């Protein structure tokens, strides 16, 4: 998979999922008709900022809202309105995983790898909870 662009693996990631997906937020590398079709087949909303100099697609295509927002310098508002900024939360979680826990899988067998990742996620959740502020109401 090292020689494959990460946007090309999207079908392999989405197709095995049985749960309903509401939205797939991705960066501009996913701004292609094929990616929109793959996401649409799962019944999800594709939220991807358009590439620079992007043109409008067919009338009524959801992507056109982002293109028009970009053309009118309102892309920041579009990101807020479309909840694209929620993507930052998953990006931050992956960054923490890679920084704190090396981001590498060391075991060879698949079941061992799954267990290793689950243990790392549990450890990461514990570390995150220890760093969260404790809120107390002052009277």
C-alpha positions in Angstrom: 0.0 0.0 0.0 3.0 2.3 0.1 2.8 3.0 -3.6 -1.0 3.8 -3.5 -2.3 7.3 -2.9 -4.4 7.3 0.3 -7.5 8.6 -1.5 -7.5 5.4 -3.6 -8.0 3.2 -0.6 -11.3 4.9 0.3 -13.5 2.1 -1.2 -11.6 -0.5 0.7 -12.2 1.4 3.9 -15.9 2.1 3.4 -17.2 -1.0 1.7 -16.8 -3.5 4.6 -18.7 -1.1 7.0 -22.2 -2.2 7.9 -23.1 0.8 10.1 -24.8 3.8 8.7 -22.3 6.6 7.9 -23.7 10.1 8.0 -20.7 12.1 6.8 -17.2 11.5 5.4 -15.0 14.6 5.8 -11.7 14.5 3.9 -9.1 16.9 2.6 -8.9 18.3 -1.0 -7.2 15.1 -2.3 -10.6 13.4 -2.1 -12.2 16.1 -4.3 -13.0 13.8 -7.2 -16.2 12.5 -8.8 -15.2 8.9 -8.0 -14.8 9.7 -4.3 -18.1 11.4 -4.2 -19.7 8.4 -5.8 -18.1 5.9 -3.4 -19.3 8.0 -0.4 -22.8 8.5 -1.9 -23.2 4.7 -2.4 -22.8 4.4 1.4 -25.6 6.9 1.9 -23.2 9.4 3.4 -22.6 13.1 2.8 -19.2 13.9 1.3 -17.7 17.0 2.9 -14.5 17.9 1.0 -13.1 21.3 0.3 -12.7 21.9 -3.4 -9.3 22.1 -5.0 -8.0 25.5 -6.2 -9.7 26.7 -9.4 -12.4 24.0 -9.0 -15.3 24.3 -11.4 -19.0 23.7 -10.7 -20.4 20.2 -11.4 -23.9 19.2 -12.4 -26.7 21.5 -11.2 -27.7 20.7 -7.7 -24.6 18.7 -6.8 -23.7 19.2 -3.1 -20.1 20.0 -4.0 -21.2 23.2 -5.7 -21.9 24.8 -2.4 -18.3 24.4 -1.4 -17.1 25.7 -4.8 -19.3 28.8 -4.6 -18.1 29.4 -1.0 -14.5 29.2 -2.2 -15.1 31.6 -5.1 -16.7 34.1 -2.7 -13.9 33.8 0.0 -16.5 32.1 2.3 -14.8 28.7 2.6 -14.2 29.2 6.3 -17.9 29.7 6.9 -18.7 26.7 4.7 -16.3 24.5 6.8 -18.2 25.6 10.0 -21.6 25.1 8.4 -20.8 21.7 7.0 -19.0 20.6 10.2 -15.9 20.0 8.2 -13.9 21.3 11.2 -14.9 18.1 13.2 -12.2 16.4 11.1 -9.6 18.1 13.2 -10.7 16.0 16.2 -9.8 12.7 14.4 -6.6 14.2 13.0 -5.6 15.3 16.6 -6.4 11.8 17.9 -4.2 10.1 15.3 -1.4 12.6 16.0 -1.5 11.8 19.7 -1.6 8.0 19.0 1.5 8.3 16.7 3.4 10.6 19.1 2.6 8.9 22.4 2.5 5.3 21.3 4.8 5.2 18.3 2.0 4.6 15.8 3.5 1.3 14.8 2.2 -2.2 15.1 4.8 -4.6 16.4 3.0 -7.9 16.4 3.0 -10.1 13.3 -0.4 -11.9 13.5 -3.6 -10.1 12.7 -5.4 -10.9 16.0 -2.3 -9.8 18.0 -2.2 -6.5 16.0 -5.9 -5.9 16.8 -5.3 -6.5 20.5 -2.2 -4.3 20.4 -4.1 -1.4 18.8 -7.1 -1.8 21.2 -4.7 -1.8 24.2 -3.0 1.3 22.8 -6.3 3.1 22.3 -7.3 2.2 25.9 -4.0 3.6 27.2 -4.5 6.8 25.1 -8.0 7.3 26.4 -6.7 6.9 29.9 -3.9 9.5 29.3 -6.4 11.9 27.7 -8.8 11.5 30.7 -6.0 12.3 33.1 -5.3 15.5 31.3 -8.8 16.7 31.2 -9.8 19.6 33.5 -12.1 18.9 36.4 -15.0 21.4 36.4 -16.5 22.5 39.7 -19.3 25.0 40.1 -18.4 27.9 42.4 -21.2 29.4 44.4 
